[in-house]
Amino acid sequence: MSSERYERLRNMKPTREPDAGPSRSGARAGEAGTAGPGGDPEALREPDETLEPLLRDQGGILQKREGYRFSLDALLLASLVPRLHGAARHQAGIRYADLGTGSGIIPILLSKWNDCLTGLGVEIQPALASMARRNMKLHGLEERFQVLCADLKDLPARFPRGSFDWVTINPPYRKLHSGRMNPDPQKALARHELAATLKDICSVIGYLLRQKGRAFLIYPASRLAGLFSEMTEAGLAPKVLRPVYPRAGEKACWVLVEAVRGGG
């Protein structure tokens, strides 16, 4: 990704803070806006959540006031699939899973690109899984996307091998004992390998994908060698690599990766 595009995305605010001013609909972040496909958004919001506008008038999304909140990396990952597979925009029958779905932001954005897409969001944290389900209802997607509150390491016991065509994941970036551990448990689980290691994640993806199925993820550029090693061991062949540069002349901070199961 070019530094210019990165800067444009970085400077855009995908969400508003609770004290932000009115949105285009006239509602402040955390207040109910116009009713979406799922009815009155305010009825879906818990007291510790805000209702915030998505980019480009794509509706709203519930986020935690404190704790986990999606960031730029999730938006970059959601943009990868349409850029690589534009011909699949209206393709039906794609079996799709988003691992560590959080608020459900990635399936929501992909559903706006492909109005036939159906699938599964997996989230280990009950509060986030509940919020993701309500976000699906907010966007009228409750019949298209199921949200499963589960540890991704348990998925091989719940699904046959090769159950999915596509998998997306924005995994934790840091090893268990590296860097400062965030005191907020939601943020800590999202950022550190507390619940699953990179090896665990790649192994589960390799199990869930059918032969020639595709995985899409974003990961720190500094850990790229380790990522490729674990992917190879899990039978995943990296096919597309797109570095994300914070500014011109600087090293890549992230890499967007597409891998193919049994791709050779």
C-alpha positions as CSV (number, residue, x, y, z in Angstrom):
1,M,0.0,0.0,0.0
2,S,1.3,3.4,-0.9
3,S,2.2,5.9,1.8
4,E,-0.3,8.4,0.3
5,R,-3.2,6.0,0.7
6,Y,-2.1,5.0,4.2
7,E,-2.0,8.7,5.2
8,R,-5.5,9.3,3.9
9,L,-6.9,6.3,5.8
10,R,-4.9,7.1,8.9
11,N,-6.2,10.7,9.0
12,M,-9.8,9.6,8.5
13,K,-11.7,8.8,11.7
14,P,-13.4,5.5,11.3
15,T,-15.3,6.1,14.6
16,R,-16.1,9.1,16.7
17,E,-15.2,9.5,20.3
18,P,-18.1,9.7,22.8
19,D,-17.7,13.5,23.0
20,A,-17.6,14.1,19.3
21,G,-19.9,16.5,17.6
22,P,-22.9,15.7,15.5
23,S,-22.6,13.2,12.6
24,R,-24.1,13.9,9.2
25,S,-27.4,12.5,10.5
26,G,-27.4,15.1,13.3
27,A,-26.8,12.5,16.0
28,R,-23.9,12.7,18.3
29,A,-21.7,9.6,18.8
30,G,-23.3,7.5,21.5
31,E,-26.7,8.8,20.6
32,A,-29.3,7.1,18.5
33,G,-29.3,8.1,14.9
34,T,-31.8,7.1,12.2
35,A,-33.1,3.6,12.4
36,G,-31.2,1.1,10.3
37,P,-32.3,-2.2,8.8
38,G,-32.4,-3.7,12.3
39,G,-34.8,-1.0,13.7
40,D,-34.0,1.5,16.5
41,P,-30.3,1.5,17.1
42,E,-30.7,2.9,20.6
43,A,-32.6,-0.2,21.6
44,L,-29.6,-2.3,20.7
45,R,-27.0,-0.3,22.6
46,E,-25.8,-1.3,26.1
47,P,-24.9,1.4,28.6
48,D,-21.1,0.9,28.1
49,E,-21.3,1.3,24.4
50,T,-21.5,4.1,21.8
51,L,-23.2,4.2,18.5
52,E,-20.9,5.6,15.9
53,P,-20.9,6.3,12.1
54,L,-19.0,4.1,9.7
55,L,-17.0,5.6,6.8
56,R,-18.8,6.7,3.6
57,D,-22.3,6.7,5.1
58,Q,-22.3,2.9,5.6
59,G,-24.5,3.1,8.7
60,G,-23.5,2.9,12.3
61,I,-21.7,0.5,14.5
62,L,-21.7,-0.2,18.3
63,Q,-18.4,0.1,20.0
64,K,-17.3,-0.1,23.6
65,R,-16.7,3.3,25.3
66,E,-13.7,1.6,27.0
67,G,-12.0,-1.6,26.1
68,Y,-11.7,-3.1,22.6
69,R,-12.4,-0.7,19.7
70,F,-11.5,-1.5,16.1
71,S,-8.8,0.5,14.4
72,L,-7.3,1.3,11.1
73,D,-5.8,-2.2,10.6
74,A,-9.3,-3.8,10.5
75,L,-10.4,-1.3,7.8
76,L,-7.2,-2.1,5.8
77,L,-7.9,-5.9,6.1
78,A,-11.6,-5.4,5.0
79,S,-10.4,-3.5,1.9
80,L,-8.0,-6.3,0.9
81,V,-10.6,-8.8,-0.3
82,P,-12.5,-6.5,-2.7
83,R,-9.2,-5.3,-4.2
84,L,-8.0,-8.9,-4.9
85,H,-11.3,-10.5,-5.8
86,G,-13.4,-7.9,-7.4
87,A,-15.0,-10.5,-9.7
88,A,-16.5,-12.2,-6.6
89,R,-18.6,-9.1,-5.7
90,H,-21.9,-10.8,-6.5
91,Q,-20.8,-14.4,-6.1
92,A,-23.1,-16.5,-3.9
93,G,-22.3,-19.6,-1.9
94,I,-18.9,-18.4,-0.4
95,R,-18.5,-20.0,3.0
96,Y,-16.8,-17.4,5.1
97,A,-15.5,-17.2,8.7
98,D,-14.0,-14.2,10.5
99,L,-11.9,-15.3,13.5
100,G,-11.7,-12.9,16.4
101,T,-14.5,-10.9,15.0
102,G,-14.7,-8.3,17.9
103,S,-17.4,-5.9,16.9
104,G,-18.1,-7.7,13.6
105,I,-16.6,-4.8,11.6
106,I,-14.9,-6.9,8.9
107,P,-18.0,-9.1,8.0
108,I,-20.2,-6.0,8.1
109,L,-18.0,-4.2,5.6
110,L,-17.6,-7.2,3.4
111,S,-21.3,-7.8,3.4
112,K,-21.7,-4.3,1.9
113,W,-19.4,-5.3,-0.9
114,N,-20.9,-8.7,-1.6
115,D,-24.6,-8.7,-0.8
116,C,-24.7,-12.5,-1.1
117,L,-22.0,-13.2,1.5
118,T,-22.9,-15.3,4.5
119,G,-20.8,-16.8,7.2
120,L,-19.7,-17.0,10.8
121,G,-17.9,-14.6,13.2
122,V,-16.0,-16.2,16.1
123,E,-15.3,-14.2,19.2
124,I,-13.9,-15.6,22.5
125,Q,-15.1,-12.7,24.7
126,P,-18.8,-12.9,25.6
127,A,-19.3,-9.1,25.8
128,L,-17.8,-8.6,22.4
129,A,-19.7,-11.5,20.9
130,S,-22.9,-10.0,22.2
131,M,-22.1,-6.6,20.7
132,A,-21.2,-8.3,17.4
133,R,-24.6,-10.0,17.3
134,R,-26.3,-6.7,17.9
135,N,-24.2,-5.0,15.2
136,M,-25.3,-7.7,12.8
137,K,-28.9,-7.0,13.7
138,L,-28.3,-3.2,13.4
139,H,-27.2,-3.9,9.7
140,G,-30.0,-6.4,9.0
141,L,-27.4,-9.2,8.8
142,E,-28.6,-11.5,11.6
143,E,-29.9,-14.1,9.0
144,R,-26.6,-14.0,7.0
145,F,-24.0,-14.0,9.8
146,Q,-23.9,-16.1,12.9
147,V,-21.7,-15.0,15.8
148,L,-20.3,-17.8,17.8
149,C,-18.8,-17.2,21.2
150,A,-16.0,-19.7,21.3
151,D,-12.2,-20.2,21.5
152,L,-10.9,-20.6,18.0
153,K,-8.7,-23.5,19.1
154,D,-12.0,-25.4,19.7
155,L,-13.3,-24.9,16.2
156,P,-11.8,-28.2,14.8
157,A,-14.0,-30.0,17.2
158,R,-17.1,-28.2,16.0
159,F,-16.6,-28.1,12.2
160,P,-15.5,-30.6,9.7
161,R,-12.2,-30.0,8.0
162,G,-12.5,-27.8,5.0
163,S,-15.7,-26.1,6.0
164,F,-14.9,-22.6,4.7
165,D,-13.8,-21.0,1.4
166,W,-12.5,-17.8,3.0
167,V,-11.2,-16.9,6.4
168,T,-10.3,-13.4,7.6
169,I,-8.4,-12.6,10.8
170,N,-6.8,-9.6,12.5
171,P,-4.7,-11.6,15.0
172,P,-3.0,-10.5,18.2
173,Y,0.4,-8.9,17.2
174,R,2.5,-9.6,20.3
175,K,3.8,-12.7,21.9
176,L,2.8,-13.4,25.4
177,H,5.8,-12.0,27.2
178,S,6.7,-9.2,24.8
179,G,5.9,-5.6,25.3
180,R,3.7,-3.9,27.9
181,M,0.5,-5.8,28.7
182,N,-2.6,-3.6,28.5
183,P,-4.4,-3.5,31.9
184,D,-7.7,-3.6,30.1
185,P,-8.6,-7.3,29.6
186,Q,-10.4,-6.8,26.3
187,K,-7.4,-4.9,24.8
188,A,-4.9,-7.3,26.3
189,L,-6.6,-10.3,24.6
190,A,-6.8,-8.4,21.3
191,R,-3.1,-7.4,21.3
192,H,-1.2,-10.3,23.0
193,E,-1.3,-14.0,22.3
194,L,-3.1,-14.8,25.6
195,A,-5.7,-17.1,24.2
196,A,-3.9,-18.5,21.1
197,T,-0.4,-18.4,19.6
198,L,0.4,-17.7,16.0
199,K,1.0,-21.4,15.6
200,D,-2.5,-22.1,17.0
201,I,-4.1,-19.6,14.7
202,C,-2.4,-20.8,11.5
203,S,-3.2,-24.4,12.4
204,V,-6.9,-23.7,12.8
205,I,-7.0,-21.7,9.6
206,G,-5.4,-24.6,7.8
207,Y,-8.0,-26.9,9.2
208,L,-11.0,-24.8,8.5
209,L,-10.2,-23.9,4.8
210,R,-11.0,-26.2,2.0
211,Q,-8.3,-27.1,-0.5
212,K,-7.5,-23.9,-2.4
213,G,-9.5,-21.9,0.1
214,R,-8.1,-18.4,1.0
215,A,-7.0,-16.7,4.2
216,F,-6.7,-12.9,4.5
217,L,-4.9,-11.3,7.4
218,I,-2.9,-8.3,8.5
219,Y,0.2,-8.7,10.7
220,P,3.3,-6.7,11.8
221,A,5.9,-6.5,9.2
222,S,8.5,-7.2,11.9
223,R,7.1,-10.7,12.4
224,L,6.7,-11.6,8.8
225,A,9.3,-14.4,8.8
226,G,7.5,-16.1,11.7
227,L,4.2,-15.8,10.1
228,F,5.4,-17.4,6.8
229,S,7.0,-20.2,8.8
230,E,3.8,-21.1,10.7
231,M,1.7,-20.7,7.5
232,T,3.9,-23.1,5.7
233,E,3.7,-25.7,8.5
234,A,-0.1,-25.4,8.4
235,G,-0.3,-26.0,4.7
236,L,-0.9,-22.4,3.8
237,A,1.0,-20.9,0.9
238,P,1.4,-17.1,1.0
239,K,0.4,-15.7,-2.4
240,V,-0.1,-12.0,-2.0
241,L,1.9,-9.6,0.2
242,R,1.1,-5.9,0.4
243,P,3.3,-3.9,2.8
244,V,1.7,-0.9,4.5
245,Y,4.0,2.0,4.9
246,P,3.3,4.8,7.5
247,R,5.1,7.4,5.5
248,A,7.3,7.7,2.4
249,G,10.8,6.5,3.2
250,E,9.9,4.6,6.3
251,K,9.8,0.9,6.9
252,A,6.6,-1.0,6.5
253,C,4.6,-1.3,9.8
254,W,2.1,-4.0,8.7
255,V,1.7,-6.5,5.9
256,L,-1.5,-7.5,4.3
257,V,-1.3,-11.2,3.3
258,E,-3.4,-13.6,1.2
259,A,-2.6,-17.3,1.6
260,V,-4.0,-20.3,-0.2
261,R,-4.6,-23.7,1.5
262,G,-2.5,-26.2,-0.4
263,G,-1.5,-23.5,-2.8
264,G,1.9,-25.1,-3.5
